Amino acid sequence: MLSNSTILITGGTGSFGSFFVPMTLARFNPRKLIIYSRDEMKQWEMAKRFEGDNRVRFFIGDVRDRNRLYRALDGVDFVAHAAATKIVPTAEYNPFECVKTNIDGAMNLIDACIDKKVKRVVALSTDKASSPVNLYGATKLASDKLFVAGNSYAGGHDTRFAVVRYGNVMGSRGSVIPLFLSLKSKGVVPITDKRMTRFMITLEQGVDLVWRAFEDMQGGEIYVKKIPSMKVTDIATAVCPGSVQEVVGIRPGEKLHEQMISAEDALYTYEYPDYYKVLPAIHNWSADPYRIKDGKKVTEGFVYASHTNTEWMSIAELSGWIERHRDKIGTI
């Protein structure tokens, strides 16, 4: 589907874009792949990686700027929406800015994609959008609902919107693994709560889920990747074996356990071999056989949460992953 097409990724210089761009170029050979973001230095650094590849283009712009989006989306077939204010404490202390990017930006993108006749749009979400307790999660829940409803907002246009939702990206900038690595020499690592658990996903798996959504979507679906969980104490042991784990308490807006599908979502959720699909409750779309396909309805009251997950990553598995990717951790 993506071969010989024009693709735009918002927030394309971030962690997701650093994998999505080279993987998509290699697998699909698009006609053009446009990185749309507001940080000129990150674009300059990224451009050096793709020097000589005339398929890769760069466009300075912000999703808050509707007019700039209209210009950037001219002739675009597919959009991956990765732009977001995503650091939980940052959002708690700068709520207006978080709303402008995550909610207003989503509205701008939906309008622009419909008017510019973009074919498919996949928006990246987060486990924090399911039963949110922090502002970041609340804004991403609002964004998810905007993209789902955008399919009816499109009216007679062919533009379709879907969402992918996944958990903690292993080794990404600002995440716990590079934090623990930076403290390894000190012999002490901070633990928010010894009971805390998190979902674990690689960026390659995240890219693969976006590709699947582009291929499978009819419009309005939320795709949830099946991924393992880990206790934060086990993450610390894998990264800093032998270090003292010092409990410092949960930060503002943090959850003890993360959740990607709530009991309320379960009414519209179907299971597939390696992912779940939450169908939209509006317009009776959840009964659409073209959206369900070969999915199996989950049981009533089903919850997909990090502490009740059936799949767990071991300390040895994470240690092995760290050894294989040490040069990239914290840089993506």
WOWOUR-V158868 format. One line per field, one symbol per residue. psi: psi as a letter, one per 20 degrees, with the letter a starting at -180 (. if undefined). Layout:
psi=???
This chain:
psi=hipkrpppoqkijagghhhgghghghhimqhpopooriohghggghhhhkpiojhpqpoprqiinghhggghjojpgqpooipqoipghghhilhghgggghgghgggggghhghjkqgpppppaqhiiomqirgghghhgggghghghhhhhhciqipqqrqqprbpopjqpirhghghhijgiijppppgpiipqqqpqqhghgghhggggghhqipiqopoporrrqqhhhggghgmpiqpoopiqprpiqqgqqphprhhhhhjpqqrgjrqooqphqjkhijohhhgckqpprqpjppnqhijqipqprghghgggghhjhiipii.
